[in-house]
């Protein structure tokens, strides 16, 4: 990373475990930056396995000239899915108190096939808890994507002559099967708003779902909730309509079980551009032109076409809509033969259509 000295630990996995199993690393690999004389990884094998009394020590030194790093790879024998709890046990070398401020420059993340899958979280957004009075700390977070590796990266400023070190006692993860088997989660633009639909194959102690919305795909807020079925082996269909829509929006489901466990669905996006349907304002049958009206929530390119009964496009026109009410007069239609046509207006991923007659 530019202008940063970093330490990172990567844990890779390869085979699926049984439900509820806790997995510990079984092998390791480490290295240091060639430009950093004070970087080191010592006793790396002591971070392997379920023994959390021994530890490896990773040290890195800041430089006024170059960023540097030390790293350790911890290998597992398992692969896990999203919503898996990941844990690191760490401490400072002097066993002093660690706070969220102390670890705010540490980034935790997951990987897939040794490549980052853009699933990361900074230390101040994790759950940190002290283990008794030992000076050790448990750092916990949940994966958002399927992964076969987990990691931690410590950053120091390279414009300071400073040295940082970290003890790593081990890493592990717990997998608990989700109380709901979600078959699908989809959405559709309708005149009344964005209609969200999802289907579950089975449910166990399912309290319900909180529907969350975002305008950027990053920060989500709750907009409604739907009760679950408790426990059932039957397929259940759910629906929720968001009537406050404009532009591109992102949605996800937050599933809650009766014991307070939380799980998230994948994120879907919907671009709701058309606020009201297509209206033919002129006479129908028409003679030489057709006047249409509709509402859009943003300015957007419109692709307008008229299609005959054989599927041939006999008229095409492109224009930019207004933000709000639109009236368009489609002229030059006097050469069309008598018959029935389909008028199609495409606005983004929204399509409007109406039957017109000459």
Residue, then its C-alpha position, 0 to 999 in steps of 0.5 A: x500500500x502506498x505510503x504505508x508499512x504493513x504487516x499481514x497474516x493470511x489464512x488459507x483454506x481448501x476443504x469444506x468442514x462440517x457444520x458448527x466446526x471450529x477450524x485452526x491453522x495447520x501450517x504456515x509460511x512467512x516472509x519480510x520486506x527485503x528493504x527493511x532490515x528490522x522486519x522479522x517474523x519469529x517463532x511463526x509455527x507457534x501461531x499454528x494449531x489450537x494451542x493459544x499459549x504460544x505465539x509468533x511475533x511479527x515486527x516491522x519498522x517505519x522508515x522515512x524513505x520506504x514502506x516495509x512489511x512482514x507477513x505470515x500465512x496461516x493455512x487451514x484445511x477447510x473452506x467456508x461460506x459467507x456469514x462465518x465468524x472469524x477470530x484472531x487472538x493477538x496482543x501487544x508485545x508488552x501485554x498492554x491494553x489494546x483499544x479500538x483506537x489502537x487497532x483502527x489502522x489494522x485491516x482484517x479481510x478474507x481471500x478466495x484462492x489467495x486473492x482478496x475478494x474485497x471483503x475487508x473491515x478495519x479494526x475499529x469496526x470489529x468486535x474486540x474483547x479482552x481475554x481475562x486479565x492476560x493481556x490477550x485480545x479476541x478480535x472477531x468479525x463475520x465474513x461477507x463472502x465465500x472465502x478460503x483465506x483470512x488475513x490481518x494487515x497492520x499499517x504504520x506511517x513510513x515518514x516516521x522512524x518507528x517500530x511496531x510489533x504484534x504477537x499472534x497466538x492463532x486464528x480460527x473460525x466458527x461456522x454455524x448453519x444459518x436458520x434460514x435456507x434462502x432460495x432466491x432474493x430478487x427485485x422488480x421495478x413496478x409503477x407502485x415502487x420497487x417490489x422485492x421478492x424472496x423465497x425460503x426453502x426451510x426455516x428454523x427459529x426464524x423471527x423475521x427479516x429486516x429490509x435494508x436499503x442503500x443509495x451507494x451499496x455501502x451504508x444501509x438503513x432499515x426501511x421495513x420488516x416482515x415476520x418469519x415462519x418460526x420453524x418450517x420445512x415448507x417453501x415460503x414466499x415473501x414480498x415487500x414494496x419500497x414506494x420511496x424510490x429514485x435512481x439506482x438503489x441497493x437492497x439486502x435482507x437482514x435475517x433474525x432468528x429467535x436467539x438473536x443471530x443475524x445473517x445477511x443476504x446478497x445485495x441486489x440493485x434496482x434502477x427505478x427511473x420511471x415513476x409513472x407509466x406510459x400514457x397515450x394522450x393523442x387520438x388512438x387510432x392516430x394519423x400522423x403523430x402520437x403524443x405520449x407522457x410519462x414521469x422519470x425520476x432522473x434525466x435519462x436517455x430514452x430509446x423510443x421505437x414503434x414495432x409492427x405485428x411482424x416484429x419489424x421496427x418501423x420507427x426509432x428516436x432517441x432523446x433525453x428525458x426531463x427529471x419529472x413530467x415528460x411529454x413527447x410528440x412522435x411525428x412523421x408517422x403518416x407513412x406507416x401502413x394501417x394496422x396495430x403497432x407496439x410503442x416501446x420506450x426504454x429508459x435505463x433498465x425500465x421498459x414501457x410499452x403501449x399498443x397504438x393503432x393507425 
